[in-house]
Structure formats: structure tokens, C-alpha cells
């Protein structure tokens, strides 16, 4: 008599529903926007296209939200080709929301006292948590986010580690705009943000479509 083979039931695939994606896009970009506003108030920088937008904003006074939105336009072609239509549309929405939120927040929130080291730590955590929400719902904030997610999906490299390298390179290349104290704090913020991603966003740990 053959022993009975017990087959464990297959685990259901966890698909995010549309309203869950909308909630994540809004919540994630709100978190990132608050971190960006804290960085901007303290004269700090971050990495990626947001860091480039900060550099242009500090050097010219141009509107950060508009510059950020325009810088990301060339990356949507890569997103569409490599990551698909849904990812590209959600990324476009996230970039648009962030561009709006960073312009709206100063009229809703005023910092009477904000320590730059505190802004680096809390702002980095907020941006890391916000980007994590977006990544887990197959969205990003464009730019290098698209590239690092592609590299993680293609080669299994940790998105946070790759993003950290890009971000630190941008921050370290900004000596012509800000002093070394703010650059050191900006590097601290970039490390905290990307360590949050590296710790919590790994291939196979959280899989959904």
C-alpha cells in the first residue's frame, strides 16, 4: 500500500487591488515629500534626480517641484521598455504627486526650529519608508529608481545598495553648492534612506504583482 501523499495547499498570489495602489502612491509620496521639505529647509541634499533638482534649485532658485518633474521625463522610455506600462504609469503618477506636494507643503507646514542633523535622520527615514511603499506597489520616483529596480529584477542586486552608491556620488559632487558640514549631513541622510530600502526591500522577501 502506497503511503498517502499530502500536498500542501498553494499559497494565493497577493495582487494589490487598484485602491491599494492609489493609497500607496499617495501615502508614499507624502512621506517622501515631507522628507524633501525637511531637507530643503535645512539646506541638505539627497541623491537621484531629486538630488539633481536640489542642486539646480539651490544654484538658480528655480522651483524644485517643476525641475524634478522635468528631469524625470527622459527616464520614462526606459521604464516603459524594461518595467512595463503599469509600472511606468504609476511612476509618472508618483513623480507628479511629489512635485505637487513639495510645493503645497510650505503653505501647510512651517518649521520654527529644525535641527539639520535631526532633519537628515528623520528626513532620510521618511524618504526611505515612502520609497519602500512605492517599490512594493511596483512604482518608483523615476530617474535612478527605475534603473536600480531594473538591476534588482534583472540581476538580483539589492536596490538600496545600488541607489546608495548613486546617491552618495551625487551628494559628494555638490561641494560647489553647499559647505562640507551640510554635505556630511546629506551623506548621512542618504545612507539612512537607502539602508532602510536595503534592509526591507529584497528580492523574494515581498513578492506581489
C-alpha positions as CSV (number, residue, x, y, z in Angstrom):
1,X,0.0,0.0,0.0
2,X,1.4,3.3,-1.1
3,X,1.6,6.0,1.6
4,X,-0.7,8.9,1.1
5,X,0.9,11.9,-0.3
6,X,-0.2,15.1,1.4
7,X,0.1,18.1,-0.9
8,X,0.1,21.5,0.9
9,X,-2.3,24.0,-0.5
10,X,-0.8,26.6,-2.8
11,X,-0.4,30.0,-1.3
12,X,-2.5,32.6,-3.0
13,X,-0.8,35.2,-5.1
14,X,-1.2,38.5,-3.4
15,X,-2.3,41.0,-6.0
16,X,-2.6,44.6,-5.0
17,X,-6.0,46.0,-5.7
18,X,-6.3,49.3,-7.5
19,X,-7.4,51.2,-4.4
20,X,-4.4,49.8,-2.5
21,X,-2.1,51.1,-5.2
22,X,-3.7,54.5,-5.0
23,X,-3.3,54.6,-1.3
24,X,0.3,53.6,-1.5
25,X,1.1,56.2,-4.2
26,X,-0.4,59.0,-2.1
27,X,1.0,57.8,1.3
28,X,4.4,57.0,-0.1
29,X,4.8,60.4,-1.9
30,X,3.5,62.2,1.2
31,X,6.3,60.6,3.2
32,X,8.9,61.4,0.7
33,X,7.6,65.0,0.2
34,X,7.9,65.7,3.9
35,X,11.4,64.4,4.0
36,X,12.3,66.5,0.9
37,X,10.8,69.6,2.6
38,X,12.8,69.0,5.7
39,X,16.0,68.6,3.7
40,X,15.2,71.8,1.7
41,X,14.5,73.8,4.9
42,X,17.9,72.6,6.3
43,X,19.9,73.2,3.2
44,X,20.6,69.5,2.7
45,X,20.8,67.4,-0.4
46,X,19.7,64.0,-1.4
47,X,20.5,61.6,-4.2
48,X,19.0,60.6,-7.5
49,X,17.0,63.0,-9.7
50,X,15.8,64.7,-6.5
51,X,19.4,65.5,-5.6
52,X,20.0,66.9,-9.1
53,X,16.8,69.0,-8.7
54,X,18.1,70.3,-5.4
55,X,21.4,71.3,-6.9
56,X,19.6,73.2,-9.7
57,X,17.2,74.8,-7.2
58,X,20.0,75.9,-4.8
59,X,22.1,77.3,-7.7
60,X,19.3,79.1,-9.7
61,X,16.3,79.4,-7.3
62,X,14.1,77.6,-9.8
63,X,11.1,75.7,-8.5
64,X,12.1,72.4,-7.1
65,X,8.9,70.5,-8.0
66,X,8.9,71.7,-11.6
67,X,12.6,70.9,-12.1
68,X,12.2,67.5,-10.5
69,X,9.2,66.7,-12.8
70,X,11.1,67.8,-15.9
71,X,14.3,65.9,-15.1
72,X,12.4,62.6,-14.9
73,X,10.9,62.8,-18.3
74,X,13.7,61.1,-20.2
75,X,13.6,58.1,-17.9
76,X,10.0,57.0,-18.8
77,X,11.2,55.5,-22.0
78,X,13.4,53.0,-20.1
79,X,10.6,52.4,-17.6
80,X,8.2,51.5,-20.3
81,X,10.6,49.3,-22.2
82,X,12.1,47.4,-19.2
83,X,9.4,47.6,-16.5
84,X,6.1,47.7,-18.3
85,X,3.1,50.0,-18.8
86,X,1.6,49.7,-15.3
87,X,5.0,50.5,-13.6
88,X,5.5,53.5,-15.9
89,X,2.1,54.9,-15.3
90,X,2.3,54.5,-11.5
91,X,5.8,56.1,-11.6
92,X,4.6,59.0,-13.6
93,X,1.8,59.5,-11.1
94,X,4.2,59.3,-8.2
95,X,6.5,61.9,-9.7
96,X,3.6,64.2,-10.4
97,X,2.2,63.8,-6.9
98,X,5.6,64.5,-5.3
99,X,6.1,67.6,-7.5
100,X,2.8,68.9,-6.3
101,X,3.2,68.0,-2.6
102,X,6.6,69.7,-2.2
103,X,5.0,73.0,-3.5
104,X,1.9,72.6,-1.3
105,X,3.6,71.6,2.0
106,X,5.3,75.0,2.8
107,X,1.8,76.6,2.9
108,X,0.6,73.9,5.3
109,X,3.6,73.3,7.5
110,X,6.1,75.7,8.9
111,X,9.3,74.8,10.8
112,X,10.1,77.3,13.5
113,X,13.1,75.2,14.7
114,X,14.6,72.3,12.8
115,X,18.0,70.9,13.6
116,X,19.9,69.9,10.4
117,X,21.2,66.6,12.0
118,X,17.6,65.8,13.0
119,X,16.3,66.6,9.5
120,X,19.0,64.4,8.0
121,X,18.0,61.4,10.2
122,X,14.2,61.8,10.2
123,X,14.0,63.0,6.6
124,X,16.1,60.1,5.4
125,X,13.9,57.6,7.3
126,X,10.7,59.3,5.9
127,X,12.1,59.2,2.3
128,X,13.2,55.6,2.7
129,X,9.9,54.5,4.1
130,X,8.0,56.3,1.4
131,X,10.1,54.9,-1.4
132,X,9.7,51.4,0.1
133,X,5.9,51.8,-0.1
134,X,6.2,52.8,-3.8
135,X,8.6,50.0,-4.6
136,X,6.3,47.3,-3.1
137,X,3.5,48.5,-5.3
138,X,5.6,48.4,-8.4
139,X,6.2,52.1,-8.7
140,X,9.1,54.5,-8.2
141,X,10.1,58.1,-8.2
142,X,11.6,57.9,-11.7
143,X,15.2,58.5,-12.6
144,X,17.7,56.3,-10.9
145,X,14.8,54.4,-9.1
146,X,13.9,53.0,-12.5
147,X,17.4,51.9,-13.1
148,X,18.0,50.3,-9.7
149,X,14.7,48.4,-9.8
150,X,15.6,47.1,-13.2
151,X,19.0,45.9,-12.0
152,X,17.5,44.3,-9.0
153,X,14.9,42.4,-11.1
154,X,17.5,41.5,-13.7
155,X,20.5,40.5,-11.6
156,X,19.2,40.3,-8.0
157,X,21.3,43.2,-6.8
158,X,19.8,45.0,-3.8
159,X,18.1,48.2,-4.9
160,X,19.1,50.0,-1.7
161,X,22.8,49.3,-2.2
162,X,22.8,50.4,-5.8
163,X,20.8,53.5,-5.0
164,X,23.1,54.4,-2.1
165,X,26.1,54.4,-4.5
166,X,24.4,56.7,-6.9
167,X,23.1,59.0,-4.1
168,X,26.4,59.3,-2.3
169,X,28.2,60.1,-5.6
170,X,25.7,63.0,-6.3
171,X,25.9,64.4,-2.8
172,X,29.7,64.2,-2.8
173,X,29.8,66.0,-6.2
174,X,28.0,69.1,-4.7
175,X,30.8,70.9,-3.0
176,X,30.4,73.9,-5.3
177,X,26.8,74.5,-4.0
178,X,26.9,73.7,-0.2
179,X,29.5,73.5,2.5
180,X,31.1,70.4,3.8
181,X,29.0,70.2,7.0
182,X,25.8,70.1,5.0
183,X,27.3,67.6,2.6
184,X,28.3,65.3,5.5
185,X,24.7,65.5,6.9
186,X,23.4,64.9,3.4
187,X,25.5,61.8,3.1
188,X,24.2,60.6,6.5
189,X,20.6,61.2,5.2
190,X,21.3,59.3,2.0
191,X,22.8,56.3,3.9
192,X,19.8,56.2,6.3
193,X,17.3,56.4,3.4
194,X,19.0,53.7,1.4
195,X,19.8,51.4,4.3
196,X,16.0,51.5,5.0
197,X,15.5,50.2,1.5
198,X,18.3,47.7,1.5
199,X,17.1,46.2,4.8
200,X,13.4,46.0,3.9
201,X,13.3,45.6,0.1
202,X,14.9,42.3,-1.0
203,X,14.2,40.0,-3.9
204,X,11.9,37.2,-2.7
205,X,11.1,38.8,0.6
206,X,8.0,40.5,-0.6
207,X,6.5,39.4,-3.9
208,X,3.4,40.9,-5.5
209,X,2.2,42.0,-8.9
